[in-house]
Amino acid sequence: MHNDSTANSTQLVRYQLHLSPEANDQQLVAARTLLTQQGFVVDQLAPGEAVVAFAQGGDPDWEPVKEAFRKLGCSITHIITAE
């Protein structure tokens, strides 16, 4: 039996999210819940920053996540892949 290493292209990718720095504890708890519901594993979460991981075959759809954060009163200002 031959295993094709390209058959499953899912990989774990880490992202650093720059958040509005004025987020309070209640917003951060809600943000953690929101991120996990969207399939992210939350590594770090603090005012101004979140580091999350996502198992993916492509890029996450960030627009619903950004919109949900806006509704929380805590915006995502920038997203980069984390090392």
N, C-alpha and C positions, 0 to 999 in steps of 0.2 A: 504494500500500500504506500503510495506516494503522497506526502503532505505538501500542498501548494501553499507556500507562505504568503501569497498575494490574495488568496481566496477570501480572507477576512481582513479588510483594511482598516478595521476599527483600531484606534489608538487613544491613549489617554493624553490629553493636552491640558496644560495649566494656563490660566489666564489671570492677569492682574487687572482689576477694575479700580479705576480712580473714582472715588465717590465724593459727593459734596461733604466737606469737612464738618458741617454743623449737625450731622446725624446724631440723634440721641439714642439712648439704650433701647427704648421701645422700637424705634425705627430699625435698629440693627437686628433685633430679634425677629421682626417681621421680614427683614431682608434675607436673613438666613433661611427662614421658612420658605420664602418665595424662591430662592435659588435652589434649594433641595427639591422643591416641587417641580422645578424646570429640569431636573436631572443632573444638577451640578453637585459635586462634592465640595463642601466649603472647608478650605484649609485654614484660612485666616480671615477674620472680619473685625474691622476696627473703624472708627471715624476716619474717613478719608481714603480707605483702602480695603479691598477684599481680594483674596487669592482663592481661586476655585479651580477645580479640575472637571473635565468633561470627557467621557468616552464617546468617541465620534468617528464617523466615516467622512464627515464634512464639517464645515463651520457651523456653530450654533446659530439659531435665529435670534439675534440680539434685540430686535425691535420690540417684541412682546416683553422682554425682560426690562428694557429701558423704560417702556411705558408703565409697567408695574411699579418700578422704582419711583417714577414721577408721581404716581398716585400715592405712594408712601410719603412723599415730600423729601425724598433723598435721591438726587439724580446721579446717574453714571456719566462722568464727564469724559472718560477716555478708557479704552480697552486695549491691552497689548498681551501678546503671548508671554508667559513667564518662563524663565529658565529653571 
